Amino acid sequence: MTAGIDPSASPSGTGCAECDAAGGWWVHLRRCAACGHIGCCDDSLAKHATAHWRASGHPIIRSFEPGEDWFWNYEIDDYCEGPELATPESHPAGQGVPGPRGRVPGNWQELLLRGRNT
């Protein structure tokens, strides 16, 4: 097993665990390579993937977007290599980006810009 990665850990769901619990939305999704936690990316308002790293100490994530297979290591602040992980490898393609469909506000781009400027 690669340090910080458990290839057998299944994803925690098909969306950001914290955003789903709160009825929120996200831009892109990231998967913790150690435990499978799904969190939203740093382009999202809540940045739950980074928050999970800080709380858990699990430094390596993998994109949870369809067609993407890259890994990122927060500790070295750079891309890294990783093995194939337990399926599914991404959220359902029909879920939408941003997502999930039905919870993304019409002014989502404005909200993201406002969030970056605060």
TORPA-4810 file (N, C-alpha, C, O; in nm, 3 decimals):
<nodes>
NODE_1_0.085_-0.119_0.000_0.000_0.000_0.000_0.089_0.124_0.000_0.185_0.133_0.077_M
NODE_2_0.056_0.221_-0.087_0.126_0.348_-0.091_0.094_0.425_0.037_-0.021_0.427_0.082_T
NODE_3_0.195_0.488_0.096_0.173_0.564_0.219_0.063_0.668_0.199_0.067_0.746_0.104_A
NODE_4_-0.035_0.669_0.289_-0.144_0.767_0.282_-0.256_0.730_0.187_-0.348_0.808_0.167_G
NODE_5_-0.249_0.609_0.128_-0.352_0.567_0.033_-0.398_0.426_0.069_-0.316_0.336_0.089_I
NODE_6_-0.529_0.407_0.077_-0.588_0.275_0.096_-0.675_0.247_-0.026_-0.788_0.295_-0.034_D
NODE_7_-0.623_0.169_-0.123_-0.698_0.143_-0.246_-0.832_0.073_-0.224_-0.918_0.077_-0.311_P
NODE_8_-0.850_0.010_-0.109_-0.975_-0.063_-0.084_-1.084_0.024_-0.022_-1.198_-0.020_-0.011_S
NODE_9_-1.051_0.146_0.020_-1.150_0.236_0.084_-1.252_0.284_-0.019_-1.216_0.347_-0.119_A
NODE_10_-1.376_0.254_0.005_-1.484_0.295_-0.086_-1.519_0.442_-0.065_-1.503_0.493_0.046_S
NODE_11_-1.566_0.511_-0.169_-1.610_0.650_-0.153_-1.724_0.661_-0.053_-1.807_0.570_-0.042_P
NODE_12_-1.728_0.770_0.020_-1.831_0.789_0.123_-1.969_0.816_0.064_-2.069_0.811_0.136_S
NODE_13_-1.976_0.845_-0.064_-2.103_0.871_-0.130_-2.078_0.924_-0.270_-1.969_0.907_-0.324_G
NODE_14_-2.179_0.987_-0.328_-2.164_1.041_-0.463_-2.150_1.193_-0.463_-2.135_1.253_-0.570_T
NODE_15_-2.154_1.254_-0.345_-2.139_1.399_-0.333_-2.062_1.434_-0.208_-2.029_1.347_-0.129_G
NODE_16_-2.034_1.561_-0.191_-1.964_1.608_-0.072_-2.046_1.572_0.052_-2.163_1.610_0.063_C
NODE_17_-1.985_1.498_0.143_-2.057_1.449_0.261_-2.118_1.564_0.341_-2.234_1.556_0.382_A
NODE_18_-2.041_1.669_0.365_-2.089_1.781_0.447_-2.192_1.866_0.372_-2.292_1.907_0.430_E
NODE_19_-2.167_1.892_0.244_-2.264_1.970_0.166_-2.397_1.894_0.155_-2.504_1.953_0.166_C
NODE_20_-2.389_1.763_0.131_-2.511_1.683_0.124_-2.589_1.691_0.254_-2.711_1.707_0.253_D
NODE_21_-2.519_1.680_0.366_-2.586_1.683_0.497_-2.655_1.817_0.521_-2.758_1.824_0.588_A
NODE_22_-2.597_1.924_0.466_-2.651_2.059_0.488_-2.742_2.105_0.374_-2.795_2.216_0.379_A
NODE_23_-2.761_2.021_0.271_-2.843_2.062_0.157_-2.773_2.160_0.066_-2.838_2.233_-0.008_G
NODE_24_-2.638_2.162_0.071_-2.560_2.256_-0.007_-2.521_2.205_-0.145_-2.573_2.103_-0.192_G
NODE_25_-2.430_2.276_-0.207_-2.385_2.243_-0.342_-2.234_2.265_-0.351_-2.173_2.321_-0.260_W
NODE_26_-2.174_2.220_-0.460_-2.030_2.225_-0.478_-1.994_2.248_-0.624_-2.079_2.237_-0.712_W
NODE_27_-1.867_2.279_-0.648_-1.818_2.295_-0.784_-1.765_2.161_-0.834_-1.819_2.105_-0.929_V
NODE_28_-1.659_2.110_-0.771_-1.601_1.981_-0.807_-1.583_1.899_-0.680_-1.585_1.951_-0.569_H
NODE_29_-1.564_1.768_-0.700_-1.551_1.678_-0.586_-1.412_1.615_-0.580_-1.350_1.589_-0.683_L
NODE_30_-1.366_1.591_-0.458_-1.237_1.527_-0.431_-1.258_1.412_-0.334_-1.343_1.419_-0.245_R
NODE_31_-1.179_1.307_-0.353_-1.191_1.184_-0.274_-1.065_1.164_-0.192_-0.955_1.164_-0.246_R
NODE_32_-1.080_1.147_-0.062_-0.966_1.118_0.024_-0.914_0.979_-0.013_-0.989_0.882_-0.012_C
NODE_33_-0.785_0.970_-0.045_-0.727_0.843_-0.086_-0.701_0.750_0.032_-0.674_0.632_0.012_A
NODE_34_-0.711_0.802_0.154_-0.690_0.718_0.273_-0.818_0.654_0.323_-0.819_0.537_0.360_A
NODE_35_-0.929_0.731_0.323_-1.052_0.679_0.384_-1.175_0.684_0.293_-1.279_0.629_0.329_C
NODE_36_-1.165_0.749_0.177_-1.278_0.755_0.084_-1.371_0.872_0.105_-1.469_0.886_0.031_G
NODE_37_-1.345_0.958_0.204_-1.431_1.074_0.227_-1.441_1.159_0.101_-1.339_1.192_0.041_H
NODE_38_-1.563_1.194_0.062_-1.585_1.282_-0.053_-1.611_1.422_0.000_-1.701_1.445_0.080_I
NODE_39_-1.529_1.517_-0.047_-1.543_1.656_-0.008_-1.539_1.746_-0.130_-1.495_1.704_-0.238_G
NODE_40_-1.584_1.868_-0.114_-1.584_1.964_-0.226_-1.447_2.030_-0.237_-1.373_2.042_-0.139_C
NODE_41_-1.415_2.073_-0.358_-1.285_2.131_-0.391_-1.269_2.273_-0.337_-1.364_2.330_-0.282_C
NODE_42_-1.150_2.327_-0.352_-1.124_2.462_-0.304_-1.187_2.571_-0.389_-1.187_2.687_-0.349_D
NODE_43_-1.241_2.537_-0.505_-1.319_2.633_-0.583_-1.461_2.643_-0.529_-1.533_2.737_-0.561_D
NODE_44_-1.501_2.548_-0.448_-1.633_2.549_-0.384_-1.630_2.642_-0.264_-1.523_2.669_-0.208_S
NODE_45_-1.745_2.692_-0.224_-1.751_2.785_-0.111_-1.701_2.723_0.019_-1.633_2.790_0.098_L
NODE_46_-1.734_2.596_0.044_-1.705_2.536_0.173_-1.567_2.470_0.184_-1.516_2.456_0.295_A
NODE_47_-1.507_2.429_0.073_-1.372_2.370_0.074_-1.361_2.251_0.170_-1.265_2.243_0.247_K
NODE_48_-1.458_2.161_0.165_-1.461_2.050_0.261_-1.349_1.948_0.242_-1.311_1.884_0.340_H
NODE_49_-1.296_1.931_0.121_-1.186_1.835_0.103_-1.062_1.882_0.180_-0.997_1.802_0.247_A
NODE_50_-1.030_2.010_0.170_-0.916_2.065_0.244_-0.941_2.058_0.394_-0.851_2.027_0.471_T
NODE_51_-1.064_2.088_0.435_-1.099_2.080_0.577_-1.082_1.937_0.629_-1.038_1.916_0.742_A
NODE_52_-1.118_1.838_0.546_-1.101_1.698_0.587_-0.953_1.667_0.607_-0.917_1.600_0.704_H
NODE_53_-0.867_1.713_0.516_-0.723_1.691_0.532_-0.674_1.750_0.664_-0.602_1.684_0.739_W
NODE_54_-0.713_1.873_0.691_-0.667_1.938_0.814_-0.716_1.866_0.940_-0.642_1.855_1.038_R
NODE_55_-0.839_1.817_0.937_-0.896_1.750_1.054_-0.844_1.607_1.070_-0.825_1.559_1.182_A
NODE_56_-0.822_1.538_0.958_-0.787_1.396_0.963_-0.638_1.369_0.951_-0.589_1.266_0.999_S
NODE_57_-0.565_1.461_0.886_-0.425_1.436_0.858_-0.403_1.349_0.735_-0.291_1.307_0.709_G
NODE_58_-0.509_1.321_0.660_-0.498_1.242_0.536_-0.460_1.337_0.422_-0.543_1.415_0.377_H
NODE_59_-0.335_1.333_0.376_-0.287_1.436_0.284_-0.317_1.416_0.135_-0.303_1.510_0.057_P
NODE_60_-0.358_1.297_0.095_-0.369_1.270_-0.049_-0.515_1.256_-0.091_-0.592_1.181_-0.031_I
NODE_61_-0.550_1.331_-0.196_-0.684_1.322_-0.253_-0.672_1.281_-0.399_-0.566_1.291_-0.460_I
NODE_62_-0.783_1.235_-0.453_-0.794_1.205_-0.595_-0.918_1.276_-0.646_-1.017_1.288_-0.574_R
NODE_63_-0.912_1.322_-0.768_-1.031_1.383_-0.827_-1.144_1.280_-0.826_-1.121_1.161_-0.847_S
NODE_64_-1.265_1.327_-0.801_-1.383_1.240_-0.806_-1.475_1.287_-0.919_-1.597_1.273_-0.912_F
NODE_65_-1.411_1.343_-1.023_-1.482_1.390_-1.141_-1.470_1.287_-1.254_-1.363_1.227_-1.270_E
NODE_66_-1.577_1.266_-1.331_-1.570_1.171_-1.443_-1.456_1.206_-1.539_-1.440_1.322_-1.577_P
NODE_67_-1.379_1.105_-1.577_-1.271_1.122_-1.672_-1.141_1.176_-1.613_-1.045_1.195_-1.687_G
NODE_68_-1.135_1.202_-1.483_-1.014_1.253_-1.419_-0.958_1.147_-1.324_-1.033_1.084_-1.250_E
NODE_69_-0.826_1.129_-1.327_-0.766_1.028_-1.240_-0.641_1.079_-1.167_-0.557_0.999_-1.126_D
NODE_70_-0.628_1.210_-1.151_-0.510_1.267_-1.087_-0.521_1.266_-0.934_-0.630_1.269_-0.877_W
NODE_71_-0.404_1.261_-0.871_-0.391_1.265_-0.726_-0.322_1.396_-0.687_-0.241_1.448_-0.764_F
NODE_72_-0.353_1.448_-0.569_-0.291_1.569_-0.516_-0.247_1.541_-0.372_-0.320_1.479_-0.295_W
NODE_73_-0.129_1.587_-0.337_-0.078_1.571_-0.201_-0.071_1.709_-0.136_0.009_1.793_-0.177_N
NODE_74_-0.155_1.733_-0.036_-0.159_1.862_0.032_-0.027_1.894_0.102_0.014_2.010_0.108_Y
NODE_75_0.042_1.791_0.155_0.166_1.815_0.229_0.276_1.872_0.141_0.352_1.959_0.185_E
NODE_76_0.286_1.825_0.016_0.390_1.876_-0.074_0.335_1.980_-0.170_0.410_2.041_-0.247_I
NODE_77_0.202_2.002_-0.166_0.135_2.101_-0.250_0.163_2.076_-0.398_0.200_2.167_-0.473_D
NODE_78_0.145_1.948_-0.438_0.175_1.911_-0.576_0.103_1.780_-0.612_0.057_1.707_-0.525_D
NODE_79_0.095_1.756_-0.741_0.040_1.630_-0.789_0.131_1.516_-0.747_0.250_1.535_-0.724_Y
NODE_80_0.072_1.396_-0.738_0.150_1.278_-0.704_0.089_1.157_-0.775_-0.018_1.167_-0.835_C
NODE_81_0.157_1.047_-0.768_0.109_0.923_-0.828_0.030_0.844_-0.726_0.050_0.859_-0.605_E
NODE_82_-0.060_0.761_-0.775_-0.137_0.676_-0.686_-0.192_0.557_-0.762_-0.196_0.557_-0.885_G
NODE_83_-0.234_0.455_-0.689_-0.287_0.333_-0.751_-0.434_0.348_-0.789_-0.498_0.448_-0.758_P
NODE_84_-0.485_0.249_-0.856_-0.628_0.242_-0.884_-0.701_0.228_-0.751_-0.659_0.152_-0.663_E
NODE_85_-0.811_0.302_-0.736_-0.888_0.298_-0.612_-1.018_0.220_-0.632_-1.060_0.196_-0.745_L
NODE_86_-1.079_0.180_-0.521_-1.206_0.108_-0.524_-1.310_0.189_-0.601_-1.310_0.312_-0.596_A
NODE_87_-1.396_0.120_-0.670_-1.501_0.186_-0.747_-1.613_0.233_-0.655_-1.630_0.179_-0.545_T
NODE_88_-1.690_0.332_-0.698_-1.680_0.404_-0.823_-1.566_0.506_-0.821_-1.527_0.554_-0.715_P
NODE_89_-1.514_0.538_-0.938_-1.402_0.630_-0.949_-1.445_0.776_-0.958_-1.361_0.866_-0.948_E
NODE_90_-1.575_0.800_-0.976_-1.624_0.937_-0.988_-1.771_0.943_-0.948_-1.838_0.841_-0.932_S
NODE_91_-1.818_1.066_-0.934_-1.962_1.083_-0.913_-2.033_1.048_-1.042_-1.970_1.044_-1.148_H
NODE_92_-2.163_1.021_-1.037_-2.238_0.990_-1.160_-2.228_1.106_-1.259_-2.241_1.223_-1.222_P
NODE_93_-2.205_1.074_-1.385_-2.187_1.176_-1.489_-2.306_1.271_-1.497_-2.288_1.389_-1.527_A
NODE_94_-2.426_1.223_-1.473_-2.545_1.306_-1.481_-2.567_1.397_-1.362_-2.665_1.473_-1.360_G
NODE_95_-2.480_1.393_-1.264_-2.496_1.472_-1.143_-2.476_1.622_-1.168_-2.533_1.705_-1.098_Q
NODE_96_-2.397_1.655_-1.268_-2.376_1.795_-1.303_-2.258_1.858_-1.234_-2.217_1.815_-1.126_G
NODE_97_-2.204_1.961_-1.296_-2.096_2.042_-1.242_-2.127_2.187_-1.273_-2.134_2.221_-1.391_V
NODE_98_-2.147_2.273_-1.175_-2.150_2.235_-1.034_-2.271_2.146_-1.005_-2.359_2.129_-1.089_P
NODE_99_-2.271_2.091_-0.888_-2.377_1.998_-0.856_-2.414_2.002_-0.709_-2.357_2.079_-0.631_G
NODE_100_-2.508_1.921_-0.674_-2.588_1.838_-0.764_-2.701_1.919_-0.827_-2.744_2.022_-0.775_P
NODE_101_-2.748_1.869_-0.939_-2.860_1.934_-1.007_-2.974_1.954_-0.908_-3.003_1.868_-0.825_R
NODE_102_-3.038_2.067_-0.918_-3.152_2.096_-0.831_-3.115_2.173_-0.706_-3.203_2.231_-0.642_G
NODE_103_-2.985_2.174_-0.667_-2.944_2.248_-0.547_-2.850_2.364_-0.578_-2.815_2.441_-0.488_R
NODE_104_-2.810_2.377_-0.702_-2.717_2.485_-0.739_-2.798_2.611_-0.765_-2.887_2.611_-0.851_V
NODE_105_-2.770_2.719_-0.692_-2.846_2.843_-0.712_-2.817_2.904_-0.849_-2.708_2.886_-0.904_P
NODE_106_-2.913_2.976_-0.902_-2.898_3.039_-1.033_-2.783_3.138_-1.039_-2.725_3.159_-1.145_G
NODE_107_-2.750_3.198_-0.926_-2.642_3.297_-0.921_-2.513_3.238_-0.864_-2.436_3.307_-0.797_N
NODE_108_-2.489_3.109_-0.890_-2.375_3.040_-0.830_-2.241_3.105_-0.864_-2.152_3.110_-0.779_W
NODE_109_-2.225_3.155_-0.986_-2.098_3.218_-1.023_-2.074_3.345_-0.941_-1.963_3.371_-0.896_Q
NODE_110_-2.178_3.423_-0.923_-2.168_3.544_-0.841_-2.132_3.508_-0.697_-2.050_3.575_-0.635_E
NODE_111_-2.194_3.404_-0.644_-2.165_3.361_-0.507_-2.019_3.319_-0.492_-1.956_3.349_-0.391_L
NODE_112_-1.966_3.249_-0.592_-1.825_3.207_-0.585_-1.733_3.329_-0.590_-1.636_3.335_-0.514_L
NODE_113_-1.762_3.424_-0.677_-1.680_3.545_-0.685_-1.685_3.624_-0.554_-1.583_3.672_-0.506_L
NODE_114_-1.803_3.635_-0.498_-1.819_3.706_-0.371_-1.744_3.633_-0.260_-1.683_3.696_-0.174_R
NODE_115_-1.748_3.500_-0.262_-1.677_3.420_-0.161_-1.526_3.435_-0.168_-1.458_3.428_-0.066_G
NODE_116_-1.473_3.454_-0.288_-1.329_3.472_-0.306_-1.282_3.610_-0.264_-1.165_3.629_-0.230_R
NODE_117_-1.373_3.705_-0.265_-1.337_3.843_-0.232_-1.362_3.879_-0.087_-1.351_3.996_-0.050_N
NODE_118_-1.396_3.781_-0.005_-1.420_3.810_0.137_-1.311_3.755_0.223_-1.315_3.770_0.345_T
</nodes>
